Structures are given as structure tokens and as C-alpha cells.
Amino acid sequence: MRPGLRAESRPDRAAAAGALQLHRLRVEELGPGAAVHRTVTASTVCDVIVVGGGPAGSTAATLLRRAGWDVVLCDAARFPRHKICGEYVPPAALRIFERLGALGAIESLGPLRHVGMAVVSPGGTTVLGRYGGGVRGLSLRRLDLDRALLDHARQSGVTVLEGARVTGLARCGGGVFEVAVGGDARAAGPAPAAVLRARAVVGADGRNSLVARRLGLRRTEPRHRKWAVMGHFGGVDVPAGHGEMIVTPYGYCGINPLPQGLANVCVVVDHQAIRGAAVGGDRLASFFHDRISAHPLTRQRMARAEPVGRLWATGPMACRTARGFADGAVLVGDAAGFYDPFTGEGIAMALRGAEMAAEVLSGALRRGDLASRALEPYEEARRAAFHARLRLDRSLQALLKHPRLTDWVARRLRRDPGLADLLARVTGDTVDAARLLRPGFMARLLLA
């Protein structure tokens, strides 16, 4: 029996006027030996509700539960579920999995190990950057990774509600959040609503975060409005021991070897290029294959490829927020802002942000002060950790718009493998990104 929820039809009469309608919620979870039942009513206030069960949400929930807090995690999907992603896990993420105590479970899934990452310029120059020192990245399907992290959160004592779509968020008296929860996202017709109550909320619900919108934190991102089209394939001529990013006339294509002879193939384009093809079906398949055919290396890699499942499209990918916190709430993962996946570090940044959010939020709960000012250290920590990396990402995006300059840089990196390795270590988050923004790196690149 999967964890689930059942909302009774009787509203709680104690609900304050104007508040969201409250229902009694019965949670059923399967423990080590028997079903564990928990009833949550309008009078029940947990410490934290985490909205979203991806890597950031599961990590934040696990760490908050270990700190002693009563944590409920809600996700609209039932796991395992598909997620559009390059499915590459950089070295920095493995260190976080180890701190979380989840690395063994993830390694038991049989992921492939990578020694670095290759970039192919528009003119065909291949640059392979190696992590070195025995450092490895991993590749595995997100449906396996996310399920493992969610199971780890459940085993840590988090109450996990799958098939629980959060449909509303409001503040009520006493500084408590009311979180409206619907039923299974795949169910036909309207599902009965329930309302959970918590002292604090963690928004881990992705780029289109309902939590960010309801808290007034979401901002438009007019630049870098890219779309991704991704699928799994067998028979791909995959590179050995590393992933590959191929810069093309339309954008770029990522090819990442996966276990069981599969490969993740993802094309990324500007939003003007995809237009109506994003709706899926034959138009999306035609769009994808046209982009694969537009570059000789992608044509070669995919010459004998056979699709395994459907194609998926998502976009625009870039989003931003005014800040990552509000009274009683923090945003983690893509909900806190998303830029571009070219460097492959999105999962590591999401996990690290979740660690920082859990630490700051736990301290605020302990002090009994969840005002915005008490959570501001989370934003400061994010800025200190990610500012240089985001500057580097923007610089790389600017570079990719100029094919000749990209070819020039690639040729110089190929002449100096140490520079290529340094770039790989920065994107793998084993070296501070600020090193690539210093004059010394640029001088070495120019003289290579």
C-alpha cells in the first residue's frame, strides 16, 4: 500500500470565518511491519509542511525531521514519476547524499560513473574536462533518484503524502499557515479538499511554484527563455565515461549515458524556435529529430537510436524570485529560481540550498521567531554560495550566442587540458567558481 490520504467530507466547524475550508485528513503509511495511521484535523498544527518531493524537498524534509520537527511533505504525483532533466548528478551532490545518509541507497540503484564532462563546439572541437583525484559524477534516471530520496525522507520520520496536490496557501491567526490539499493529480474530476496547518512552509514545488506565487515572491524572467525537449533512447553511440554537451546552430544537445544501455538525449532551444511543437505528438517528434539532424555529431550519435518511451518538453526554463524567503516560509530548488542547465549543476545547487534552508529554518523554529528577518540569513547564504556560479553561467550563456568565439575558446581549452579540467571541476562544484572569474584564468586562456 502506497502512502496516501483520505479526506472526510465533514468540515471542521472550528475553522475561523474566511479561512480555507478545513477537513479531517487521515494519512496511511506503511511502516516497517504494519500500516501506520495518522489523523490530521483542523486543530492539528505540524511544524513544517514541505510542498514538493523532488531532491530539494526531500532533502529539506529529512534534515528538518532529524532536527526534531514534525514534518509533512506533499507532492501531487505518485512516485516513481517522470521528471524532465539531464539526469546527471555532479560530484558535489554525492557529498551531500553522503551527509544525508542516502548515498548507499542511491549507489545500490546501479548508476553509471562519470570522470568528467565533454563540450563540443559548433565547429567540432571537443574539449574533455576531467574531475581528477578519483572524483566521480553519476548518471541515473530521475524517477529512480527522486523515489530513493523520498523513501529516505519517509524512513527518517517524515510524513509523506503522495498524490496530494497543494491548491492553496494562506496565513491564518497566530502565524500559522493553512495549506489546501487536493487529491491525486491523475484522478478524473475534482478531488475532495483537505487543509493542513503548519508553523512554517518550505516551497519545493518547482519553477511554477504555487508557494512562490502565493507569497508574492515570483518575478518574470524575460531573458533566456529556453525550452528543453528530452527523451530516453537505446542504441545511442554514447561517449564512454562522461556526458557530452554539443553546441549546435539551434542551441545545444546533451547526451548522457544511463544504466541499462539507455541514454538521456535533450535538446535545448530558444523559445521562439519551438512555438507550437511544444504541444507534443508528431510535431514535437519532428521538431526534435530536425534538431538532431542539424549537427553531424548528433546525427552520428543517434544514427541507430530507438526511442524508449515518449518525448517530453518543458519551458520556458528560466525563472526568478524576488528573494527565497518570506514570513514563515523558504523556497528551495527550482522554486527559488532557475537559470539554465548547460553546466549540469542544478541538482547540486538544489541540494545545497535545501541544506542551508533547513539549517536556518530549524534555528528560527527553535527560537520561536519565524518573521522574515529571522530567515534572511538563508538568502545571504544562498548568495554567498551561488553568486559566482550564476555569474559564470551567465557568461557561458553569452558565449554560446557567438559560435566563432565559442570555437576560439574551445581550441584554447583543448591546447591546455589543465584549463579544461579546472572548468569541469568548477561545474562539478569541487572548485569555487570564483576562480574562473579572476584575471589570472582569463590571461591563461588568452595565452593558451
Secondary structure, 3 states (H helix, E strand, C coil): CCCEEEEEEEECCCCCCCCCCCEEEEEEEECCCCEEEEEECCCCCEEEEEECCCHHHHHHHHHHHHCCCCEEEEECCCCCCCCCCCCEECHHHHHHHHHHCCHHHHHCCCCEEECEEEEECCCCCEEEEECCCCCCEEECCHHHHHHHHHHHHHHCCCEEEECCCEEEEEEEHHHEEEEEECCCCCCCCCCCCEEEEEEEEEECCCCCCHHHHHCCCEECCCCCCEEEEEEEEECCCCCCCEEEEEECCCEEEEEEECHHHEEEEEEEEEHHHHHHHHHCHHHHHHHHHHHHHCCHHHHHHCCCCEECCCCEEECCCCEEECCCEECCEEECHHHHCECCCCCCCHHHHHHHHHHHHHHHHHHHHHHCCCCHHHHHHHHHHHHHHHHHHHHHHHHHHHHHCCHHHHHHHHHHHHHCHHHHHHHHHHHCCCCCHHHHHCHHHHHHHHHC
